[in-house]
């Protein structure tokens, strides 16, 4: 969206500074996301009372009518129209169009994601290439398929073109991302995520590395693990959602695996790819979750070599099957279970960091934290801090890890 505006001559200002247009990209995955999105919209309206405030993204898709009634919001743009947002804004500002709510229709069959070529480096040191959008899994608790639509992939040649452009701009790490990344290519004959990775590695030259965003357990296969183990340009990092360690709860959620399948998968990944960082998502308080169900989740995660754990409290989303289920879990119970898993997450992260001490890792430097002290992420997503007399932000630097410290490692460059 930023690039769409830049190509039309707009200037991007800091949030809160004077602006003609303020676009808020909303989220609706939980009720907390809704609350934060509304708060950001209110902040935008207070900061610039005369600004055209545009609400887009998933909350705009799910609650367009409600948002359009909020005083101060000029436009509500659904997910299917985000790729044309600058045109929509200009048509509205010039009077060529008067509709305040646009782009709520479903994704068209056979449609593909529009390519986006960056014109310059943006603020982050890593770049993102969105290779896929949409989800058709309809897990019982999840609103995402309703607001993102069917699976659509980006054509392989467009993915390659974006990566070539990003590398030419100086990016050293590119994250391949999507809503259901592992389903890349299901709408492209003969293509899947593994073939896309092979194609990128064959076609894209330069010094860079690829990081994969979240991949569902059933989509992490031997071919993908083999690629990760043999290709140094693919980061040793897998984010594999678990959601629950209870087979009863997994079945109710509509997840297509068991706790044992998940356990075996992560152990296989660890065996094939030494030093890999394994990250999991887990939900507490799903309707009907008993103490025994939660204990099954806790015990499974405690026994696995997890690096990071993202803990979510179940949030009712209107229109999903789980929202209508009995046995809704009280907030106090959710909080207790969440805190137990967050404490486990801290311990797991510390264990992983300590095991990495003594190794040498390639770090993408993100920023300075003090005079001549830099921090960045290794290929296995460990935060590493080290001293350097030269400015190395945005560079790949080899760092020897000497000490574990809270949530990061301390290291040094050179011998």
Phi and psi in degrees as a GROMACS rama.xvg file:
@    title "Ramachandran Plot"
@    xaxis  label "Phi"
@    yaxis  label "Psi"
@TYPE xy
-59.1906  -47.7486  UNK-2
-62.7276  -35.4324  UNK-3
-60.2757  -42.7459  UNK-4
-72.0569  -41.1812  UNK-5
-59.9644  -39.4402  UNK-6
-63.4955  -19.5028  UNK-7
-100.091  11.0098  UNK-8
91.0176  7.22245  UNK-9
-74.5497  155.829  UNK-10
-110.965  135.315  UNK-11
-90.2549  121.461  UNK-12
-102.824  162.664  UNK-13
-66.3614  147.236  UNK-14
-60.0728  130.941  UNK-15
99.0259  -21.3639  UNK-16
-75.1692  159.948  UNK-17
-54.4545  138.043  UNK-18
-154.215  152.514  UNK-19
-83.3858  -32.0567  UNK-20
-136.123  136.976  UNK-21
-129.391  116.428  UNK-22
-104.705  124.524  UNK-23
-111.229  117.314  UNK-24
-91.0236  104.499  UNK-25
-89.3702  164.663  UNK-26
-130.237  149.336  UNK-27
-137.573  22.0558  UNK-28
-67.0794  -27.6252  UNK-29
-139.389  170.397  UNK-30
-66.9391  -26.7955  UNK-31
-67.2904  -39.8753  UNK-32
-60.1843  -42.8631  UNK-33
-57.8329  -47.2444  UNK-34
-63.1237  -43.2975  UNK-35
-66.1392  -37.7634  UNK-36
-65.4102  -44.1094  UNK-37
-62.5683  -41.3065  UNK-38
-61.6598  -40.8271  UNK-39
-66.8218  -38.5854  UNK-40
-62.9594  -42.2659  UNK-41
-64.5619  -39.5702  UNK-42
-62.277  -40.9948  UNK-43
-63.4063  -41.4101  UNK-44
-69.4283  -36.9397  UNK-45
-70.2123  -38.1703  UNK-46
-66.2982  -36.4676  UNK-47
-140.285  85.6487  UNK-48
-56.9207  -28.6097  UNK-49
-93.889  3.45436  UNK-50
-78.67  147.461  UNK-51
-77.5491  107.919  UNK-52
-93.0345  125.658  UNK-53
-115.273  122.872  UNK-54
-98.8321  125.415  UNK-55
-136.095  -177.716  UNK-56
91.7722  -162.723  UNK-57
-73.1606  -36.5476  UNK-58
-67.9824  -36.8512  UNK-59
-62.6225  -37.4215  UNK-60
-68.477  -41.8086  UNK-61
-79.4855  -36.3944  UNK-62
-128.96  46.7079  UNK-63
-59.9176  -43.6907  UNK-64
-63.7099  -44.0717  UNK-65
-63.3341  -45.5263  UNK-66
-65.2288  -37.7214  UNK-67
-65.2874  -20.5283  UNK-68
-85.0654  -10.6285  UNK-69
-71.5171  127.106  UNK-70
-64.2046  127.782  UNK-71
108.379  -16.1031  UNK-72
-89.8592  124.753  UNK-73
-88.5486  -44.6402  UNK-74
-133.111  144.211  UNK-75
-121.499  117.988  UNK-76
-118.334  118.355  UNK-77
-71.4679  170.628  UNK-78
-61.0289  -33.6226  UNK-79
-71.8423  -11.9222  UNK-80
-111.754  4.00606  UNK-81
-61.4077  -31.705  UNK-82
-69.5221  -14.8294  UNK-83
-114.922  24.7053  UNK-84
-64.2226  -36.1853  UNK-85
-65.9126  -40.5708  UNK-86
-60.8849  -42.9952  UNK-87
-62.911  -44.2246  UNK-88
-63.459  -45.6007  UNK-89
-66.8241  -38.0752  UNK-90
-62.7599  -38.0803  UNK-91
-70.6843  -43.5751  UNK-92
-66.1815  -32.9438  UNK-93
-91.2846  -2.02542  UNK-94
84.0487  4.76719  UNK-95
-71.0133  -20.3141  UNK-96
-140.829  144.303  UNK-97
-116.878  -10.0939  UNK-98
-64.4352  132.254  UNK-99
-93.9339  -14.7176  UNK-100
-123.139  119.357  UNK-101
-139.444  157.022  UNK-102
78.1113  29.7105  UNK-103
-94.1902  -3.69216  UNK-104
-67.3151  161.035  UNK-105
-73.4493  155.607  UNK-106
-62.3344  138.406  UNK-107
-75.7002  141.089  UNK-108
-61.3377  136.612  UNK-109
82.3135  4.16132  UNK-110
-83.7383  152.277  UNK-111
-126.415  158.86  UNK-112
-68.5189  139.608  UNK-113
-73.587  134.057  UNK-114
-69.398  153.843  UNK-115
-134.356  113.09  UNK-116
-99.3322  118.838  UNK-117
-65.3712  143.119  UNK-118
-91.916  -21.2827  UNK-119
-162.042  170.594  UNK-120
-70.8334  132.426  UNK-121
-91.6703  -170.678  UNK-122
-66.5067  -32.4246  UNK-123
-80.7012  152.404  UNK-124
-82.513  -18.9089  UNK-125
-109.743  147.858  UNK-126
-107.3  159.239  UNK-127
-121.006  133.824  UNK-128
-116.944  115.19  UNK-129
-82.0986  106.143  UNK-130
-93.5617  -11.249  UNK-131
-159.12  151.496  UNK-132
-140.302  160.03  UNK-133
88.5974  160.389  UNK-134
-152.606  140.602  UNK-135
-122.745  19.8474  UNK-136
-80.8726  -34.2485  UNK-137
51.6521  51.618  UNK-138
-57.7555  148.062  UNK-139
-62.0886  -25.5893  UNK-140
-97.8586  -6.2204  UNK-141
-106.336  129.692  UNK-142
-87.1877  -13.7176  UNK-143
-56.0778  -46.409  UNK-144
-59.037  -28.8964  UNK-145
-74.8593  -29.0927  UNK-146
-104.684  -13.2731  UNK-147
-107.8  -21.7937  UNK-148
83.2733  -168.81  UNK-149
-71.0992  164.292  UNK-150
-67.7189  128.816  UNK-151
-132.432  134.469  UNK-152
-104.626  162.026  UNK-153
-95.4725  137.425  UNK-154
-58.7975  141.551  UNK-155
-54.6649  -40.6777  UNK-156
-65.2004  -29.9995  UNK-157
-74.1543  -37.4076  UNK-158
-61.0283  -46.5562  UNK-159
-61.664  -43.8821  UNK-160
-61.4114  -41.3558  UNK-161
-63.5483  -43.6009  UNK-162
-65.6332  -42.6026  UNK-163
-59.0251  -43.0717  UNK-164
-64.5503  -43.8283  UNK-165
-62.8592  -42.2412  UNK-166
-65.6753  -37.8924  UNK-167
-65.2764  -25.4829  UNK-168
-83.5073  -7.03681  UNK-169
107.41  1.54091  UNK-170
-69.525  136.93  UNK-171
-106.903  -15.5647  UNK-172
-134.191  132.8  UNK-173
-126.355  126.447  UNK-174
-96.0914  123.356  UNK-175
-88.278  119.318  UNK-176
-133.239  163.094  UNK-177
-174.724  179.519  UNK-178
-78.2869  -39.3406  UNK-179
-136.147  71.4746  UNK-180
-55.4108  -37.7931  UNK-181
-66.1609  -14.358  UNK-182
-93.751  12.2032  UNK-183
-52.2414  134.196  UNK-184
89.7295  -4.11597  UNK-185
-64.2225  -18.8511  UNK-186
-105.303  10.4112  UNK-187
-123.626  116.523  UNK-188
-59.5713  125.012  UNK-189
84.461  3.51649  UNK-190
-115.133  146.641  UNK-191
-149.879  -179.328  UNK-192
-61.7474  -40.7564  UNK-193
-65.6246  -42.3687  UNK-194
-65.8455  -37.1594  UNK-195
-61.2397  -44.8195  UNK-196
-60.8319  -44.8465  UNK-197
-60.7112  -40.329  UNK-198
-65.1786  -44.0946  UNK-199
-61.2418  -47.854  UNK-200
-62.5055  -31.0957  UNK-201
-80.1664  -30.3404  UNK-202
-102.093  -22.3975  UNK-203
-108.342  112.911  UNK-204
-89.9005  168.753  UNK-205
116.297  175.563  UNK-206
-93.0194  107.512  UNK-207
-161.024  167.545  UNK-208
-138.431  156.185  UNK-209
-112.6  131.38  UNK-210
-114.84  137.796  UNK-211
-96.4859  137.041  UNK-212
-80.899  -170.403  UNK-213
-53.1936  133.289  UNK-214
-124.915  129.899  UNK-215
-67.9722  150.63  UNK-216
-54.5542  -40.7739  UNK-217
-71.6996  -10.9361  UNK-218
-105.216  -0.0285411  UNK-219
-91.6046  107.785  UNK-220
-120.318  176.499  UNK-221
-61.934  -34.1559  UNK-222
-66.0716  -43.2714  UNK-223
-65.1093  -45.5458  UNK-224
-62.732  -37.2535  UNK-225
-63.6371  -40.9755  UNK-226
-61.6594  -44.7832  UNK-227
-65.4288  -32.9315  UNK-228
-77.63  -26.0159  UNK-229
-103.614  -16.4119  UNK-230
-109.328  106.702  UNK-231
-64.7223  -16.3024  UNK-232
-79.2878  -10.0036  UNK-233
-98.4271  122.221  UNK-234
-62.4727  143.214  UNK-235
-82.1979  73.5581  UNK-236
-155.734  121.28  UNK-237
-125.833  128.537  UNK-238
-106.669  104.724  UNK-239
-119.803  107.753  UNK-240
-62.796  137.394  UNK-241
-102.704  -52.724  UNK-242
75.1253  -49.3913  UNK-243
-156.052  148.663  UNK-244
-95.4101  -0.0424862  UNK-245
-92.1319  122.496  UNK-246
-63.075  -34.0037  UNK-247
-63.5226  -44.5354  UNK-248
-69.923  -41.1372  UNK-249
-58.1205  -41.6745  UNK-250
-64.551  -41.9392  UNK-251
-64.8517  -36.0603  UNK-252
-68.6555  -21.9223  UNK-253
87.5019  18.9308  UNK-254
-81.6773  143.87  UNK-255
-101.406  33.8499  UNK-256
-148.875  173.081  UNK-257
-114.977  169.435  UNK-258
-60.3729  -36.9013  UNK-259
-68.1565  -39.8544  UNK-260
-59.2276  -44.0604  UNK-261
-62.8929  -43.7942  UNK-262
-60.6028  -48.5343  UNK-263
-63.5192  -37.259  UNK-264
-62.1272  -48.1521  UNK-265
-66.8923  -37.1924  UNK-266
-67.4437  -35.9477  UNK-267
-65.6601  -42.0831  UNK-268
-61.2425  -42.6687  UNK-269
-65.0478  -37.6056  UNK-270
-69.3741  -39.4583  UNK-271
-79.1425  -28.8757  UNK-272
-129.056  84.4368  UNK-273
-56.5831  137.206  UNK-274
82.9405  2.77731  UNK-275
-64.4661  141.674  UNK-276
-94.019  126.53  UNK-277
-113.342  122.075  UNK-278
-116.306  141.172  UNK-279
-129.251  148.348  UNK-280
-101.905  142.1  UNK-281
-144.566  143.885  UNK-282
-115.002  138.753  UNK-283
-117.385  151.92  UNK-284
80.7568  17.5042  UNK-285
-59.6509  145.768  UNK-286
-51.1477  127.95  UNK-287
85.6456  -0.93986  UNK-288
-66.7083  118.747  UNK-289
-92.6952  175.125  UNK-290
-63.6022  -34.1908  UNK-291
-67.5357  -38.9729  UNK-292
-62.0623  -44.9225  UNK-293
-64.3534  -39.4227  UNK-294
-63.4506  -36.5624  UNK-295
-62.5194  -39.063  UNK-296
-65.9638  -48.8036  UNK-297
-60.919  -47.2067  UNK-298
-63.8122  -39.9824  UNK-299
-62.1136  -47.6124  UNK-300
-68.4946  -36.2258  UNK-301
-63.3588  -32.6939  UNK-302
-86.018  -9.12746  UNK-303
-100.455  153.48  UNK-304
-82.1942  61.29  UNK-305
-76.9956  140.603  UNK-306
-91.9824  -50.9154  UNK-307
-132.683  150.05  UNK-308
-132.953  120.072  UNK-309
-98.8482  116.166  UNK-310
-105.472  128.136  UNK-311
-124.957  139.109  UNK-312
-87.1105  135.327  UNK-313
-55.8267  135.895  UNK-314
-128.146  124.125  UNK-315
-63.6307  127.846  UNK-316
-119.69  117.581  UNK-317
-55.8303  134.634  UNK-318
97.4717  -12.6701  UNK-319
-92.0532  157.217  UNK-320
-63.9092  -39.3506  UNK-321
-66.4014  -26.7355  UNK-322
-64.4516  -24.5922  UNK-323
-97.7857  0.223918  UNK-324
-77.1055  152.315  UNK-325
-77.9714  175.732  UNK-326
73.8961  29.928  UNK-327
-60.681  132.557  UNK-328
-86.1552  137.595  UNK-329
-65.6353  150.085  UNK-330
-58.8541  -37.1192  UNK-331
-65.5884  -37.1793  UNK-332
-68.6491  -42.7746  UNK-333
-58.018  -43.8273  UNK-334
-63.1315  -42.7627  UNK-335
-62.6229  -45.6559  UNK-336
-68.4692  -39.8048  UNK-337
-60.2675  -44.6134  UNK-338
-65.0861  -36.8531  UNK-339
-62.6466  -41.646  UNK-340
-72.8339  -34.1402  UNK-341
-65.4401  -36.6281  UNK-342
-66.2502  -40.6678  UNK-343
-62.372  -40.4769  UNK-344
-59.7348  -42.8736  UNK-345
-59.9167  -44.7398  UNK-346
-65.2762  -41.1218  UNK-347
-64.3206  -42.1803  UNK-348
-63.3862  -43.1079  UNK-349
-62.4951  -40.4826  UNK-350
-61.252  -44.1353  UNK-351
-62.8725  -44.5488  UNK-352
-62.9657  -44.2763  UNK-353
-61.1491  -36.9318  UNK-354
-67.4476  -24.2985  UNK-355
-82.8542  -16.4261  UNK-356
-60.1587  133.189  UNK-357
100.635  -13.8645  UNK-358
-92.9756  168.109  UNK-359
-116.104  126.389  UNK-360
-125.72  149.11  UNK-361
-88.6499  121.823  UNK-362
-112.098  129.727  UNK-363
-86.1528  113.557  UNK-364
-77.7563  128.432  UNK-365
-102.665  -39.7697  UNK-366
-168.526  171.48  UNK-367
-91.9762  146.766  UNK-368
-115.163  -14.4698  UNK-369
-165.566  178.681  UNK-370
-56.7932  117.364  UNK-371
62.0286  15.826  UNK-372
-111.539  125.29  UNK-373
-118.549  155.708  UNK-374
-134.826  149.322  UNK-375
-165.308  -172.245  UNK-376
-117.068  136.673  UNK-377
-78.2775  174.385  UNK-378
-63.878  -29.5861  UNK-379
-95.5709  29.1051  UNK-380
64.6635  21.8641  UNK-381
-83.8455  131.521  UNK-382
-75.32  128.219  UNK-383
-127.41  134.069  UNK-384
-117.526  141.232  UNK-385
-158.362  164.454  UNK-386
-95.3318  144.908  UNK-387
-151.779  133.211  UNK-388
-74.0344  -19.6548  UNK-389
-103.785  154.417  UNK-390
-75.9247  113.899  UNK-391
-118.568  16.2792  UNK-392
-59.843  131.061  UNK-393
87.615  -3.67085  UNK-394
-99.8202  158.197  UNK-395
-92.6248  121.497  UNK-396
-128.014  134.627  UNK-397
-81.3232  124.615  UNK-398
-129.094  132.027  UNK-399
-90.352  127.534  UNK-400
-84.4213  127.261  UNK-401
-112.181  -26.0007  UNK-402
-157.72  143.991  UNK-403
-93.9192  137.811  UNK-404
-145.584  104.325  UNK-405
54.5003  -115.325  UNK-406
-99.0516  11.7208  UNK-407
-144.798  174.496  UNK-408
-114.927  150.071  UNK-409
-105.205  138.624  UNK-410
-148.094  -173.904  UNK-411
-146.412  156.202  UNK-412
-93.5988  163.074  UNK-413
78.5106  -172.125  UNK-414
